[in-house]
C-alpha cells in the first residue's frame, strides 16, 4: 500500500484497518509504521471514527502532561496490533496459532471485558465499554471487540484474506459475493498487479 494513502481504510473491519497501519508490512526496505507516537495513534483513531474530535483534543492535551503514560499506551497498542495480525495470519496461511499471541490477546480481552455494561436503548439494550473518554487507551476496546467478533464467527473468519500484492502484507475482509477479492485495494495493489502482468506480456 502506498504511503500517500496512509489513511485509506480498506480492511472493511476496524481491527483489520488497525492491523494495516504499517505500510509495506512485508518489505524490509519500504516498511513504515504509522504509529511513531501517541499523537499518531490518536490521529488514526479519530480518522477511524473510534474517538471524536473533542475526545482527541483531550487525549492529546493529557499526553503532553503525562508523556510516560501515553508512551506506555502506544506500546500496548502496537503489541495488541501485532498479536492480532499474527493470529489472523495463522488462519489465512492455515498455520497453528502461536500460543503466546493468543495468551496476550486473551489478557487484553479479559481486561476490557471487565468494563462492559448493559446500556438501555429505545427498544432494547446495548453492550458498551464503560471507559472514560479521557483514558489514554480508550480507543482500544472497540478494536478488541472487532477482532473478537470475527474470531468467534467461522463464517466471518473465512472471509479474512491476505493481500496478494507483494510486499503489501495488508489484511482485508472479503465482502464480495463469491469471495473472489484478491487485493486490499483494486486502485492500488490491484492496478499494480495488472500493470506488472501487462508489462510481462509486452515483453
Secondary structure, DSSP 8 states (H G I E B T S, - for coil): --GGGTT---SSSHHHHHHT-EETTT-TTT-EES-SSHHHHHHHHHHHTSS-HHHHHHHHHHHHH-HHHHHHHHHHHHHHHHHHHHHHHHHHTT----HHHHHHHHHHHHHHHTTEEEEE-SSSEEEEE---TT-TTTTHHHHHHHHHHHHT-HHHHTTEEE--STTT--EEE--STTS---SS-IIIIIHHHHHHHHHHHH-
